[in-house]
């Protein structure tokens, strides 16, 4: 029997996919054990008074439910596949692969984006439309190819082995809530077991050896995980407030005007709303409420060649503006100087900045 050597197909692909679920099984096992240790050995067998036992059980189950809900939504939510219209046809692919000049490939990709009316504002460092040769798609803004999943993902943040999934546009809110409720869960468990941990350590509290082991180990595990979750949570809150992904934090997104690490920043309030939505009832629950469609994103400065501003790009009529206006296309065909484009954008950018300061 010949084994297909592709990491995504055949029997090898099956074993690779099965192996990727091991971290999820490990986390799930720890969660199940922590539930057993806290509810049975701490609340039922160790806590002596009902006035302490019942409040602990109520608060524990609320936090546990929200934590588990957020985790499984992160695991099972499809992060964001690239729509088929971004994929090159066979003819377009043959034309692209048949050229040897980088300038010719750049021109072909630009023309394909215009013909298909693709709303792409980001560019490569060389000023070309971003293209994935493994998926044969033009990358939407903020989309990246995940080598672990073997596909391009919308607004990719990173691939997390602990959820066996990409953290991207459709599950990023769930991931942040998973970190938040996971940290809250660990802090609640560690603080509520601290008293009994100190009593066991000082040998001033009598309990069965099995319960003592579970409570001591529960305190150590919850304290350890709370430290790691706290650091991750603080980092991702920083990213949300600045409207960046983990990938964009390492490499600033590039636009026609050049690299801009704050290119998608809309202010602290606007950045929070983009991830968590504007419905306060859904803010702290793992239900999808993020703004946008994962394909287009409002920019700090307007994109002249797309002929749009932030309000137009999030219109709900489903219509997308063309890549270039006719007059802009004619002007760029005469001169493709990046310096000229940046120079032309300066007056409009100043007006946009002044308007943002006034608001």
C-alpha positions in Angstrom: 0.0 0.0 0.0 1.4 3.3 -1.1 1.1 6.2 1.4 0.2 9.6 0.0 2.9 11.9 1.2 0.7 14.9 1.2 0.2 16.2 4.8 -3.5 17.0 3.9 -4.6 14.0 1.9 -4.6 10.2 2.0 -3.6 8.1 5.0 -0.8 10.5 6.0 -3.4 13.3 6.1 -5.6 11.2 8.3 -2.9 10.6 10.9 -1.8 14.2 10.8 -5.3 15.4 11.4 -5.7 12.9 14.3 -2.4 14.0 15.8 -3.6 17.6 15.8 -6.5 16.8 18.1 -4.2 15.7 20.9 -3.8 19.2 22.4 -7.6 19.6 22.4 -8.0 16.2 24.1 -5.4 17.2 26.7 -7.2 20.5 27.4 -10.6 18.7 27.5 -9.2 16.1 29.9 -7.9 18.8 32.3 -11.3 20.6 32.2 -13.2 17.4 33.0 -10.8 16.6 35.8 -10.9 20.1 37.3 -14.7 19.9 37.3 -14.6 16.6 39.1 -12.0 17.8 41.6 -13.7 21.1 42.4 -17.3 19.9 42.6 -16.8 16.5 44.2 -13.7 16.7 46.3 -13.8 20.4 47.2 -17.5 21.4 47.4 -19.1 18.1 48.3 -16.5 16.3 50.4 -14.4 19.1 51.9 -16.5 22.2 52.4 -18.5 21.6 55.6 -21.2 24.4 55.6 -24.0 24.9 53.0 -23.6 28.7 53.3 -20.2 28.3 51.6 -20.8 25.3 49.5 -23.8 26.5 47.5 -22.5 30.0 46.5 -19.3 28.3 45.4 -21.2 25.8 43.2 -23.4 28.5 41.7 -20.6 30.9 40.7 -18.4 28.0 39.6 -21.0 26.6 37.2 -21.7 30.0 35.6 -18.0 30.7 34.9 -17.5 27.0 33.9 -20.4 27.2 31.4 -19.2 30.4 29.8 -15.6 29.2 29.6 -16.6 25.9 28.0 -19.0 27.5 25.6 -16.3 30.0 24.4 -13.7 27.2 24.0 -15.9 25.0 21.9 -17.1 27.8 19.7 -13.4 28.6 19.1 -12.7 25.0 18.2 -15.6 24.3 16.0 -16.3 27.6 14.2 -15.0 27.7 10.6 -12.5 30.6 10.8 -13.2 32.1 7.4 -12.7 30.6 4.0 -11.9 32.8 1.0 -14.9 33.1 -1.4 -14.7 31.4 -4.8 -14.7 34.7 -6.7 -11.2 35.4 -5.4 -9.9 32.2 -7.1 -8.2 32.5 -10.5 -9.8 30.7 -13.5 -7.7 28.3 -15.5 -7.2 30.9 -18.2 -6.1 33.5 -15.7 -3.8 31.0 -14.0 -2.2 30.0 -17.3 -1.6 33.7 -18.2 0.0 34.3 -14.9 2.2 31.2 -14.9 3.2 31.9 -18.5 4.9 35.2 -17.7 8.5 35.5 -16.5 8.5 39.2 -15.8 7.5 40.4 -12.3 6.0 43.5 -13.8 3.9 41.5 -16.2 2.6 39.3 -13.3 1.9 42.5 -11.3 -0.1 43.9 -14.2 -2.1 40.6 -14.7 -3.0 40.4 -11.0 -4.1 44.0 -11.0 -6.2 43.5 -14.0 -7.8 40.4 -12.6 -8.7 42.3 -9.4 -10.3 45.1 -11.5 -12.2 42.7 -13.8 -13.6 40.7 -10.9 -14.3 43.9 -8.9 -12.3 42.6 -5.9 -12.1 45.0 -3.0 -8.4 44.6 -2.2 -6.5 47.5 -0.8 -3.4 45.8 0.7 -0.4 45.1 -1.4 2.9 43.2 -1.2 6.1 45.1 -0.3 6.7 45.5 -4.0 3.3 47.0 -4.6 1.6 44.0 -6.2 -1.8 42.6 -5.5 -1.3 39.9 -2.9 -1.6 36.4 -4.4 -1.4 32.9 -2.9 0.2 30.5 -5.4 -0.8 27.5 -3.2 -4.5 28.3 -3.2 -4.5 30.1 -6.5 -6.5 33.0 -5.0 -6.0 36.7 -4.7 -5.9 37.3 -1.0 -8.5 39.6 0.5 -7.3 42.3 2.9 -5.8 40.8 6.1 -6.2 37.2 4.8 -3.2 34.9 5.0 -2.3 31.3 4.1 -2.2 28.9 7.0 0.4 26.2 6.4 -1.2 24.0 9.2 -4.7 24.1 7.6 -3.5 24.2 4.0 -5.7 27.1 3.0 -6.1 30.9 3.0 -8.1 32.3 5.9 -9.9 35.6 6.3 -8.3 38.1 8.8 -6.0 35.4 10.1 -4.5 36.1 13.5 -2.6 32.8 14.1 -3.1 29.1 14.2 -3.6 27.8 17.7 -2.8 24.1 18.3 -4.8 24.2 21.6 -8.0 24.7 19.7 -6.8 22.9 16.5 -8.1 25.7 14.4 -7.1 29.0 12.9 -8.0 32.0 15.0 -9.4 34.4 12.4 -12.3 36.6 11.5 -15.3 34.4 12.4 -13.9 33.0 15.7 -11.6 35.7 17.0 -14.2 37.1 19.4 -14.7 33.6 20.7 -11.0 33.2 21.2 -10.7 36.4 23.2 -13.7 35.4 25.4 -12.1 32.0 25.8 -9.0 33.6 27.2 -11.1 35.9 29.4 -13.3 33.2 30.9 -10.4 30.8 31.1 -8.5 33.3 33.2 -11.5 34.1 35.3 -12.1 30.3 35.8 -8.5 29.7 36.9 -8.5 32.7 39.2 -11.8 31.7 40.8 -10.6 28.1 41.3 -7.3 29.1 42.7 -8.7 31.7 45.1 -11.5 29.4 46.4 -9.0 26.5 47.0 -6.3 28.7 48.5 -7.8 28.5 52.1 -7.9 24.7 52.0 -4.5 24.5 50.3 -2.9 26.5 53.2 -4.8 24.4 55.8 -3.6 21.1 54.2 -0.1 22.5 53.9 -0.1 23.4 57.6 -1.8 20.1 58.5 -4.5 21.9 60.4 -7.4 20.4 58.4 -8.3 16.7 58.3 -9.5 15.2 55.0 -9.2 12.0 53.0 -5.9 11.6 51.3 -7.6 11.5 47.8 -9.4 14.8 48.3 -6.3 16.4 49.7 -4.3 15.4 46.6 -7.0 16.7 44.2 -7.3 20.0 45.9 -3.6 20.6 46.2 -3.1 19.7 42.6 -6.1 21.8 41.5 -4.6 24.9 43.2 -1.2 24.4 41.5 -2.7 23.8 38.0 -5.2 26.7 38.2 -2.5 29.1 39.4 -0.1 28.0 36.6 -2.7 28.3 33.9 -3.9 31.7 35.2 -0.5 33.2 34.7 -0.2 32.0 31.1 -3.8 33.0 30.3 -3.3 36.4 31.8 -0.3 37.2 29.6 -2.2 36.0 26.5 -5.3 37.9 27.4 -3.4 41.2 28.0 -1.6 40.8 24.7 -4.8 40.2 22.7 -6.6 43.1 24.4 -3.7 45.2 23.2 -4.2 43.9 19.7 -8.0 44.5 19.8 -7.6 48.1 21.0 -5.1 48.8 18.2 -7.0 46.7 15.6 -4.1 44.5 14.7 -3.7 40.8 14.3 -0.8 38.8 15.7 0.7 38.6 12.1 0.2 42.4 11.6 2.0 43.0 14.9 5.1 41.4 13.5 4.7 42.8 10.0 2.7 46.0 9.3 0.1 45.8 6.5 1.2 47.3 3.3 -1.1 49.6 1.3 -0.6 51.6 -1.9 0.7 54.4 0.2 3.2 52.1 1.9 3.4 50.1 5.2 1.1 51.4 8.0 0.9 49.5 11.3 -2.2 51.5 12.3 -3.8 51.3 8.9 -7.0 49.6 10.2 -7.2 51.5 13.5 -10.5 53.3 14.1 -9.9 54.5 17.6 -10.3 52.4 20.8 -14.1 52.4 20.7 -14.3 51.6 17.0 -11.7 48.9 17.3 -13.6 47.2 20.1 -16.8 47.4 18.1 -15.2 45.8 15.1 -14.5 42.7 17.1 -17.3 42.5 19.6 -20.0 44.4 17.7 -22.3 47.2 18.8 -24.9 45.1 20.6 -24.2 45.2 24.3 -26.5 42.2 24.9 -24.1 40.0 22.9 -20.8 41.6 24.1 -19.8 39.0 26.7 -21.4 35.9 25.1 -19.7 33.7 22.4 -22.2 34.5 19.7 -21.0 36.1 16.5 -21.5 39.9 16.5 -18.3 41.2 14.8 -18.8 44.0 12.3 -18.1 43.5 8.6 -17.8 40.5 6.3 -14.1 39.6 6.7 -13.4 40.8 3.1 -13.2 44.6 3.5 -12.2 46.7 6.5 -12.5 50.4 7.2 -9.1 52.1 7.1 -7.7 55.0 9.1 -7.0 56.8 5.9 -9.3 56.6 2.8 -8.1 54.6 -0.2 -8.2 57.0 -3.2 -8.0 54.4 -5.9 -10.8 52.3 -4.4 -12.8 55.5 -4.5 -14.4 54.9 -1.1 -14.4 55.9 2.6 -15.1 54.0 5.7 -18.9 54.4 5.6 -19.1 53.1 2.1 -17.0 50.1 2.7 -19.4 48.7 5.3 -22.6 49.5 3.5 -25.3 46.8 3.9 -26.5 46.7 0.3 -23.9 44.1 -0.6 -22.4 46.2 -3.4 -18.7 46.6 -3.7 -16.9 49.6 -5.2 -14.7 49.0 -8.3 -11.0 48.6 -7.8 -10.3 51.8 -9.7 -12.4 54.6 -11.0 -12.1 55.1 -14.8 -10.2 58.4 -14.4 -7.9 56.9 -11.8 -7.2 53.9 -14.0 -6.3 56.2 -16.9 -4.0 58.2 -14.7 -2.2 55.2 -13.3 -1.7 53.6 -16.7 0.2 56.7 -17.6 2.3 56.8 -14.5 2.8 54.0 -12.0 5.1 55.9 -9.7 4.5 55.0 -6.0 6.0 58.3 -5.0 3.4 60.2 -7.1 0.6 58.2 -5.6 1.8 58.9 -2.0 2.2 62.6 -2.9 -1.3 62.8 -4.4 -2.8 61.1 -1.3 -1.2 63.5 1.2 -3.8 66.3 1.0 -6.8 64.0 1.4 -5.1 62.1 4.2 -4.6 65.4 6.1 -8.3 66.2 5.7 -9.3 62.7 6.9 -7.0 63.0 9.9 -8.4 66.5 10.8 -11.9 65.1 10.6 -11.0 62.2 12.9 -9.5 64.6 15.5 -12.6 66.7 15.4 -14.9 63.7 15.9 
